């Protein structure tokens, strides 16, 4: 007997960015303020966000996008929204959310360390199953993503995700952006 997964629309790609050293060096040189990005939803979390120049970072993403395209076996181009850097101070976290209206979301991890917050995905459909079914099948409704500095993550923007409470004195830094895809 085999269990058939009917609709596999929850997935992600994670790999070491081909140009991770350059990516980290350029981001580390940014003049990052405590918070130059204000949004209504930020009242639900504790993280500083800094908007970055789209033009400056499109070229830094190209090697990773090329690697992803080679892996998938299809050519595509992307339109990238303005990227940003997330800064998690001690106690900081990101509430569960998605990025509706775009195709892919990207996260690049600049650093790692002991007691760093964890990135995770949440199954938005898990609530449709009864507790006995989830217990019977040992289903979980969230998954942590192991990462190291230099890793880049791409995932469909509809996927719910968040960041746990940061318990290190060292600031956790990540780069993010949203993308719209056009197949070539």
N, C-alpha and C positions, 0 to 999 in steps of 0.2 A: 504494500500500500504506500502511496505517496501523497503528501499534502501539496496542493496546487495553489500557488500564490497568483491570484487572478489579475491584480492591478498593481504592478510594481512601479509606483510613481513616487516613492520615497527612497532617495539614493543621494550619494555625494561622491565626489572625487577628492582625494587628498594625496598630495605628493610634495616633494621638496621642490620649491621653485627653482628652475634652472639657473637663475641669476640672483639667488637669495642674498648673497653677500652684498651685491650692489644695491639691491632693494632695501636691505636693512640699513646700509650706510647712508643712503639718500634720505630715508625716513628719519634716521637719527639726527640728521643735520637740520631738520625742519625746526622752525621756531614755534614750538607747541605751547599754546596758552592753556590755562586751566579749562576753559570752555568757550569756544568761539561759535558754537552751534547751539541754537536754542530751538526747542520744539515742544509742543504741548505734551507729547507722549513721554518726554523725559521726566515728567513728574512721577512716573511709575518705576524709575530705576535710579541708580546712583553711579553714573559714569560720565566723564568729561569727553566731549567729542570735538574734534578740530577738523573743519572743512579744509580740503586740499585742492590744488589746481588740477583739473581734469587733464589738461594738456601735458603736464609734467609726468603724470603717472600712466597714461595710456601706453607709452612706449615700454615702461617697466613691466607692464602686464603681458605684453606681446609674447615673450618666450614661454610663459605659462599657458597662455591661450593656444599657442602653436602646439605645445606638448599635449594639451587636452584634445585638440582637434586630431592629432595623429593617433592618439589612443582610441578615440571614438571612430575614426576612419571617415570623417566628414569635414568638409571645409565650411567655415562660417565666419561671419564678421560680427562684431559687437559694437553697440553704441553704449558707452559707459556714462552713467550719471556721475555727478561730482563725488569723488571719493572722500573718505574721512578716516581719521585715526581715533581709536577708542583708548582712553587712558583710565585704568582701574586703579584707584588708590585703595589703601587698606579699607575693607568693608564694602567696597563698590561691587555692583552686580548689574546685570541686564535682565529685565523682565522677559518673559516668553512673548515672542512676537513673530511676525512674518514681514515680508516686503512685497505686498500685493502690488500688482500692476507692472511688474518687470519679470524677466524670464529666469535669470540666474543671479545669485548673490555670491560674492567672493569675500573670503577672509584670509588675510596673510598674517601669520604670527611672528612678531618681531622678537619676542623673548619668552623665556620659560623659567620656572624656578620652583622651589619648594613652597608649598602652601599657595600656589597660584590658583586662581579661579579656573573652573572647568567650563568648556564649551559643550553644549548639549542640544539634542533634538528631542522634540516631543511629538508623539503620535496624536494628531488632532482627532483621529477617528476612534481612538481607544475607548472613549466615553460611550460609544454606541454598543459596546459589548457589556453583558452583565458581569458582575464580579465572579460568579461561579465559572463562567467561560474563561475569563482571564486567568483565574487560579488554576483551572483544569489544564490549560495550555501553557501555563507559566509565561504568559505574555507580560511584557514590560511596556510602559508608556513613555519611557525616555531612554536615550542612549547618549553616553558621554563619548566625545571624540578625543582620542589621545593625539597630542600634537607636540612638536618640538619647534624651536625657533627656526625659521626658514621654510616651514610647511605652508602650503597654500591650499585652501579648501574652496570648492565650487559646489553649489547645490541649488536645486529649484527654489525659487523665491517664495513659493507658497508654503514651504516647510516651516513649522513652528520651531523656534530655537531660542536659546538664552545663554546666559553666563552666570555661574554660581557666585556666591559671595567670595571676594578676594581676601585672602588671609595672610598676605605677605606685605612687608613694609616696602618692598620693591614694586614700583608701578608696573602693572601688566599693560603691554601695548600691542594693539593689533590694527591692521589696515583693513578697511572694508569698502566695497562699492557694489552697485547694482548694475545689471546689464540687460540690454534687449538684444536678442539674437536674430540674425538674418542668415539663412542657409544660402550658400553660393552654388 
